[in-house]
């Protein structure tokens, strides 16, 4: 489900009230913990955190007219999704997250290659999400991305 909202605030206002609260809280956690240099914008119909063209002019290889994505946060029909391309690109980071999530004893982790899905909003590990987004700087994300693109 991609939103046609032009701004992050418009996106949030278009959500049901119970989802607005969760997305606002996740957004606050992400913005508080995300290393400097990423930019918040609408991206792929969700709230996105990207590497701006001023930092990485090449843009995203799938569509160089778009900035390099890093994180997307969205409200889907049956879940809240957090797409973290750092997890997709780094097996070490993915393993760390899975281990830390398991330690919390809040249920089974529903995670794809880079997408974490939360069907039960009352078990979202906000502090762990904050720690996750803090782990990769803009510089390190660009470096990891370029390494993966060479392979």
C-alpha positions in Angstrom: 0.0 0.0 0.0 1.7 3.1 -1.2 0.4 6.5 -0.1 0.1 9.4 -2.6 0.7 11.9 0.2 3.2 14.6 -0.8 4.5 15.2 2.8 5.3 13.2 5.8 2.7 15.1 7.9 0.0 14.5 5.2 0.9 10.8 5.2 0.5 10.5 9.0 -2.8 12.5 8.9 -4.2 10.1 6.4 -3.7 7.1 8.7 -6.3 5.8 11.2 -5.8 7.3 14.7 -4.4 4.2 16.3 -1.8 3.9 13.5 -1.0 7.6 13.7 0.2 7.2 17.3 2.4 4.3 16.4 3.9 5.8 13.3 4.5 9.1 15.2 6.3 7.3 18.0 8.5 5.3 15.6 9.2 8.5 13.6 10.3 10.2 16.8 12.6 7.3 17.8 14.1 7.1 14.3 14.8 10.9 14.1 16.2 10.9 17.6 18.7 8.0 16.9 19.4 8.3 13.2 23.0 9.6 12.5 23.2 13.1 11.1 23.2 13.4 7.3 20.1 11.4 6.4 17.1 13.3 5.1 13.5 12.6 5.9 11.1 12.7 2.9 8.3 10.7 1.3 9.9 7.8 -0.4 8.1 4.9 -2.2 4.8 6.0 -0.7 6.1 5.8 2.9 8.2 7.9 5.3 11.7 7.6 4.0 15.2 8.4 5.3 17.5 8.8 2.4 21.1 9.9 1.6 20.6 13.3 -0.1 22.0 14.0 -3.5 24.3 16.6 -1.9 26.0 13.7 -0.2 25.6 11.0 -2.8 24.9 12.5 -6.2 24.7 9.1 -8.0 21.4 8.4 -6.4 19.8 4.9 -6.2 20.9 2.5 -8.9 17.3 1.3 -9.6 16.4 4.9 -10.4 19.2 7.4 -10.3 16.6 10.3 -10.2 15.9 9.1 -6.6 18.2 9.6 -3.6 19.8 6.5 -2.1 17.2 5.0 0.4 18.2 3.8 3.8 15.0 3.4 5.9 11.3 3.4 5.1 8.5 3.4 7.6 5.0 2.6 6.5 1.5 1.6 7.6 0.4 -1.4 5.6 -3.0 -3.1 5.6 -2.1 -5.7 8.2 1.1 -4.4 9.8 3.6 -1.6 10.4 6.7 -2.0 8.2 10.2 -0.9 8.8 12.4 -1.3 5.8 16.0 -1.1 6.9 18.4 -1.5 4.0 21.3 -1.8 6.4 19.9 -5.1 7.6 19.5 -6.2 4.0 23.1 -5.2 3.2 24.8 -6.5 6.4 24.4 -10.0 7.6 26.2 -9.0 10.8 23.6 -6.3 11.5 20.7 -8.6 10.6 22.0 -11.3 13.0 22.5 -8.7 15.8 19.0 -7.4 15.4 17.5 -11.0 15.4 19.4 -11.9 18.5 18.5 -8.8 20.4 14.9 -9.1 19.4 14.8 -12.7 20.6 16.2 -11.6 24.0 13.1 -9.4 24.5 10.8 -12.4 24.5 8.0 -10.5 22.7 7.2 -13.1 20.1 8.5 -14.3 16.8 10.4 -11.9 14.6 8.6 -11.3 11.3 11.5 -10.1 9.1 12.3 -10.5 5.4 15.7 -9.5 3.9 15.3 -5.9 4.9 11.8 -5.5 6.1 10.6 -5.9 9.7 6.8 -6.3 10.0 4.9 -5.6 13.2 1.4 -7.0 13.2 0.9 -6.4 16.9 1.7 -2.7 17.6 1.8 -3.3 21.4 5.0 -5.4 21.0 7.0 -3.0 18.9 10.5 -2.7 20.5 10.9 1.0 20.2 14.3 1.2 22.1 15.7 -1.6 19.9 14.5 0.2 16.8 16.3 3.3 18.0 19.5 1.3 18.6 19.2 -0.3 15.2 18.9 2.9 13.3 21.8 4.4 15.1 24.3 1.7 14.0 25.1 2.9 10.5 26.3 6.4 9.6 25.6 8.0 6.2 29.3 7.4 5.3 29.1 3.7 6.3 25.8 3.2 4.5 27.2 4.6 1.2 30.3 2.5 1.6 28.3 -0.7 2.3 25.9 0.1 -0.6 28.8 0.6 -3.0 30.5 -2.6 -1.8 27.3 -4.6 -2.4 26.8 -3.0 -5.8 30.3 -4.1 -7.0 29.5 -7.7 -6.2 
